[in-house]
Structure formats: C-alpha cells, structure tokens
Amino acid sequence: MVEGSGLLNRPPVKTGAQVRILYAPPKYIMHFTIPEEYITDVVVHTEHDFIKDRNNPTHEDLITILKGYDKGSSTYSKDHDEFTKLRNQLEAEGYIKCERGWWNGDRVLKPFNLNGWRFKKNHKFPCASALKSSNSCAKKYGWKSISNL
C-alpha cells in the first residue's frame, strides 16, 4: 500500500482509447511461520516378531528362531508432524503440489514466504530435513535465497 500518494481508489485516467492505471496494488505474498525446532526429520524405529505364538512354536518356528530369523526391525525418518501439517496446509491452500512418492519432489505453485525465506513459483519445496540443512547453510554462508536449491 502506498501511503500519501493520493492514488488509492481513484478511477483510471482515460486518454483516447487507452486506459492508464495510476495505481496497481502489489501482489500479496502470503507469509507462513513455523518454529525452527519443527523443521527437522524424526527417526522412526519399529521391531517385528515373525513368530505367531512364542508359547507354542511350530517345528518351522524353532528352526527360524535358531537361525536368528525370528525378529526384524526397520528404521526410517519422516518429517516432523508439525512440518507435515504445514506442508498439508500449503497444499490445501494451493501454494505447493505435493509428491507423495519421493522426498523433495514438491513444487511451488504460487509464491509465498516461510520463516522469512521466499519460495518462488515452479521452484522445489524440500522436505523438512533438506530445508533445515539449506536454512543452516544460508545463515552460515550468507545466502540470500534457499529456494530452488
């Protein structure tokens, strides 16, 4: 908004067949914020037991136990739940298109700011872990932008 210009709410000035706009409001860029501690990934560790009834194991179960194939585990990381909520909100409001099949595949559909960083149309919107790394490098090395890294 331009204060003191006197151009707000004035009708366009017509000169012949041309119309000249005296004031065009700037595009509004939405600002989103999320606490820094939520821009991270979370490690998830699960354990699995492949024996259905440990109190009454079958012959095959005993062999599986002796071979050490009776238990398994998996470890992976995912975005912090609060970051996931923000990502879903950005998608619901049309700011990004989420790719669920792989990380760092989201694309910005319309520009916005997140914690003071500008994300431009068609640029990547990274996962929380990549955004955390980009953010810390930008602060350390004085980058002006982290969009499309």
N, C-alpha and C positions, 0 to 999 in steps of 0.2 A: 504494500500500500504506500503510495507516495503522499506524504503529508505536506500540506501547504502549497500544493501545485495548483489547486483550484480546478483540476481536470476531472475529478471524480464525478460521476453521474451526469456529465454533460453529453448532449447528443452529438453524433458525428457531424463534422463540418462538411457540407456538400459543396463541391466545386465542379459544376457542369455534370458530367456523367460519372465522375469519380467520387468516392467517399473516402475521406481521410479520417482514420481513427486517432483521436487525440490522446486517449489513454487506453491501454490494454493491460489488465491486471496480470502480474506474473503467474506462471504455473505454480500451483501449490504443491509442494513436496511434503509428503507425509513423513513424520518423524516417529520412529519406534525406539524404545529403550528396553534393555534387559540387563539385569545386574551381571557384571563380569563373571561371577562365580558359576553362572549357568551356561556360559559359552564354553562348554567342555564336553568331553565324552565320559561315559560311565562304563566301567568294566562289569560284565555280567558273567558269572561262573555258575554252571549247573552240573550236577552229578546225576548219573543214570545207573540204575541197577537192572541188569539183564536177566536176573533170576526172578521168576514169578513168585515162588514160595520158598524162602530160605529155610523154613522149618521142615519142609518136606521136599527136598531136592530130588529130581529125577537123576537117572544114571548120566544123561547128557549134561544136566546141570552140574554134577560133580566134576565131570571132565572139564567143563567150561571154567569152573572155579579153580581147578588145579592148573589149568593153562594160564590163568590170570585174565581171562576174557569176560569176567562176570560184571565188571563195572567199567563205566566210561565217564568222561567229563567233557564239557565244551566250555570254551571261554571266548567271548567276543565283546566288542564295545558298541555302544549306541549313544546317540545324542542324549544329553541331559533332558529329563522330562519337560522342564520349563522351556528349554530351547525348542523342543518338539512342538509344544503348544504355540510358541511364537511362529514357527515355520508353518504350522497348520493355519494359523490366523492370516499370515501373509498370503497363503494360497487361497483361502476362502475370500479374502478381500481383493483378489486379482492382482497382487503385486508380484507373485512368483508362480511358476509352473513347476510342481514337484515331480521328480523322477523317483519312483519308489524302488526300482530295480537295482540301483547302484548309488554310491555316495558321490557328492559333488556334481551331480547332473542337473540340479535345479537351475532354471533360467529366470532372470528378472523380466517381467512383462511391462512394468511401469516403474519409473524411478522412485526411490524412497531413501531415507536416511535411517541407519541403525546405529545407535550409540555414537552419533556424530560422523559416521562413515557413510559416504554416498554410494549407492548401488544404482548403476545406470541400466537402461533398457538393453536387453539381449546379453548382458553380462552374466557370469556364473554367480550363483548364490551357494556358497560352500556349506559343508556340514559343520557342526559345532567345533570339532577338533581342528579342522583346517582354518576356520575363522579365528580361532584362538591363536594359532600359530601366525597367521597373517597379521593379526592385531598386535601381537608382541613384537614381530619384526618391524612393523610400521612404526611403532613407538621407538624402538631401538635405533633404527636407521633413518628416521625422519621422513618416511614415505608420506606422500600427500593423499594417496588413494590405496585401498586394498581391493577395490572392485576389479574383477576380471583377472585376478592373479592365477 
